[in-house]
Amino acid sequence: MSTAGGPLLAATDLELSFGATPALRSASITVDAGELVAVMGPSGSGKSTLLHCLAGILVPEHGQVVFDAIRIDTLREAARSELRRSRFGFVFQFGQLVPELTAEENVALPLLLEGVRRHDALGRARGWFDRLDLGGLERRRSGELSGGEAQRVALARALVAGPDVVFADEPTGSLDTLAGEHVMELLVGAARDQGSAVVLVTHDARVAAYADREVIVRDGRTTSLLPAR
Amino acid sequence: MSVPLALLGLLEREPRHGYDLKRDYDAFFGRDKPLPFGQVYATLGRLARDGKVIAGEAEPGSGPDRKRYVITADGVSDLEAWLAEPVPAEPHLQTVLFVKVVLALLSGRSAETYLDTQRAAHMARMRELTELRRSSTLVDALLADHGLFHLEADLRWIDLTASRLDALAKEVQA
């Protein structure tokens, strides 16, 4: 899992601009294996851009991203894509389920892409439904699910392949308080059970309080705060 | 927290001995600050004097705690009035946080460092309360939620203040 003695995931001095607009000016972050880290900051501060760089979706112009002793910012897109599929899970603000597929097919998707046989993939996917309070919804399509249900299906999809890191970008942003808490309870419980690290982007302090610690992004720069005791 | 009215509220459910009443109070309201026995009996004494409760005859047995207290109609009426009355929605402008920020700006010290430290302390407490609510009964979770929402309100103020420090410094130092 983790490199000997070092963090599982480490980004150092990341810089990235979109046109003339700098999104990251000097962003650094480390995530240990199994750790839950909240990335907080105002809208437009660069926190989602940081998450995309950590996950190998975007490539920084300066700085480096190292995951499990692999420098991922210099990998080609195909290799990064393979890494995302095999080692990472993703949850976004709007579940982004594939509307043509049933809930269980959505959850099985990462396994199917990995080449797991359909029967086995669906079997493993179904195992997540009771765990995430989704029992009975296996055959529904995303249009037939409530916002909270759809987000829990997205959660199962992010976790089904046992990723080393789950990247969650405002996972409760489109949900009411109760549904949001339900999603966070399940995300934290399941990630801890299987030892997945979580990078949680949120502007909501109550959501961030589920994490072990937080990193603040302001104007593209990170500040880590040690909890005061 | 108004202890006399809280005790009246607990007594309204059923007549209680002072000791049981203290135990009820601590279980519901006294998590961080249990009610001292002395305060329980002093409060019950005043409530009895004012006709809000009646102390029963001392019952046989050892120890001082042998009286059973019963709420009166007057006590119930006070309780009802209090329960229906909104707590003043004070803006709490004179909090320690506000005073510290203004003093830091006045003296040219770093208000940003203070706010960052305060933010970390708030987040640490929010993590504790979040953990508590995850492992507790619904009643305890309700109390933790109350704390969490208040801390969140402070944090939003901290964030807003942090983003306005330059302008604030100019105004305070003018």
Interface residues (C-beta under 8 A of the other chain):
Chain A: P42 E185 V188 A205 R206 A208 A209 Y210 A211 D212 E214 I216 T223 L225 L226 P227 A228 R229
Chain B: D116 T117 R119 A120 A121 H122 M123 A124 M126 R127 L129 T130 R134 L148 F149 L151 E152 L155 R156 D159 S163
